């Protein structure tokens, strides 16, 4: 009598585990795949000395008279300072 009860409980437990695995698999399939994260492209800025376009992240910045200037290299920045008197 006890053996029947134990075997019944074991079968019930196994059925329950199979049911949960199936339910979990079905819920995963229904979920939308995650959308790939697309990074915004970096803004390109033009160096006022040589005309080269450079990403904003890599540009050297100078603020003069409240206006921002961006340069591709230290050399262009120095030439700009020499030519603009400051």
N, C-alpha and C positions, 0 to 999 in steps of 0.2 A: 504494500500500500504506500509506504513512504517512498519507495523507488519510483512509483508512477508519478507521485507529486514532484519529486526532484527532476525526473525526466521531462515532465510537463513544463516546469519552471525553466529548465535549460532550453527547451525548444522555444518557449515564449521569449526568452531573452535573445536568442539567436535571430528570431523573426524581427524583434524590435530593432536590433543592430542593423540588419539588412535594410529594413524600412528607413532608418535614419540615413544610411549611406545613400540610398536611392534618392531620398528627399534632398539631401545636401548636393548631390550631383545635378539634380534638376534645377535647383535654385542657382547654382553657379552658371549653368547654361543660359538661364534667363537674364542674367545680369549683362548689361551692355559692357563691351570691352572698354577699358580706360582709353580716353583719347590721348594721343601723344602730345606732349607739351611742346609747343612751338615757340621758340624764343623770337622776340622782336629783333629785327636786324638793327645793328648799331647805326646811328645817324652819321653820314659822311659830311665832313666839313672841309672847306678849301683853305689851304694855307695862303695868306695874303701875299707872301713873299715869292714863293716858287710856283704856286698854283696847284700843288699836289693835293689830292683828296685823301683824307685820313679819317679813320673811325674816331668818334668823339672820345671813346674810352682811352685811346692811345695818344691823343693830342695833348700838346703842352698849351696851357692856357695863360693868357695875359689879360688883365683888366686895366684899361687905360681910359681915363675920362668917362668912366661909367659904361664903356663898351667892351665886350669880350672879344678877344682875338685868339685864334687857335693855330698852332704851328706843328709841323711834322718833325722838327728837330731843334736842338739847341742852337745850331748854326742859323737857321731861319729866324728864330726868336731874337738872337743877338743882332742880326742884320736889320730886323724891324726896329729894334730899340735904337740902333745907331742912326737909321734914316729918319726916324720920327722925333729924334732929339730927346729921348728919355728912356 
